[in-house]
Amino acid sequence: MNSTLIAAIIGIAAFWIILYALFGRREEKEEGLTVDLFIAMWRTKRLLGFIDSLAQKSKRFWKVYADVGIVLGFAGMAYVFYALLRTAMRTIQTGGEQSGVQLVIPGVTIPLWYGLIALAVVMVVHELSHGIVARAENLPLKSVGLVLLAVIPGAFVEPDEEELERAPLRSRLRVYGAGSLANIVTAFIALLIINFAITPVLQPAGILVSGVLEDGPAFGVLQEGDIIIAMDGHQIKDMEEFINFMNTTKPGQVVTLTVLRNGEELNLQLKLGAHPENPEKGYIGIYPAQHVVSKIGYENIVLPLFFTFYWIYVLNIGIGLMNLFPLVPLDGGRMLDDVVKAYLPENVAKPVRYFTIGVGLFLLALNLWPALANLVG
């Protein structure tokens, strides 16, 4: 465990000790700040009027919108279940060496501000959609607020759970499915902005080294943040040119890399290794990513906008779909649970619910195990 991680853990622990000492209370408040062990919740009723006004302006639209959310909810539920089942089978077949779910994309990190902005968008549209649809169904809301779970921020709309439980099945399904629908719609809008407003003013300008494998040939030669602009004198602008060049190489071949490092152009010699999946092919041992520049200048504006909308797209798709996984307390789990209880007798519904929970936890464990093992190792 490195010193940076230790310092971060100490800092987080100190923050929570101070926060709990100042504001720690066991009882929940209808409004204001409530702090418990590694959980802080701030509630307010001030935004309820705004949510209600949005819902009342076009109830028919929100009901149709929410019906689309029900269809998307069950379709997404099936897709996520299938995807996790497929990657779990791959994990079993490879003896736990491969997983489709990773805690961190190898060699790729989310810059702090881009990630925080994208996460805030995910939470706001998700919870706002829940709240608007609940009010369109005439279900009362108790409060809205923000939550901090250890280091993970969140937002919530708090419905009256008793009223929600008494509501018709369709109303409940509308409320549950509305959150992920908002995330998918937001992701689609972000993708449109990227493709039609931002990408046209960008152009490829080399391969970014977003990570270097410690046991790879490039370790000690290349550094994270280097930009490869040429290989053996051949200009490399995009990922296709990089892949095509690497496909012509052999293990043991010495390649001259022209890289930009902190604005300085360097020529570096690198002896290639053997590719893990094809021993006859050259291997460089990096995590490559496309480096882009702006055609119109203003890169300090254009590029942050690109990465912000990119992560808004990625996180809304990922979190929106995973929230539909049929596991309580996720929205997908609540949807499936309510349908099972509504259409099956209790002596059948109860085993089905337990079976779903068991299978869901098993699939998640299989998908996360290799990533967790790598993190610990």
Helices and strands as residue ranges (DSSP letters): H 3-23, E 32-36, E 39-44, H 48-57, H 59-93, H 112-136, E 141-149, E 152-159, H 161-166, H 169-193, I 194-198, G 199-201, E 202-212, E 227-231, E 234-235, H 239-246, E 254-261, E 264-271, E 273-275, E 278-283, E 286-294, H 299-322, H 331-343, H 346-376
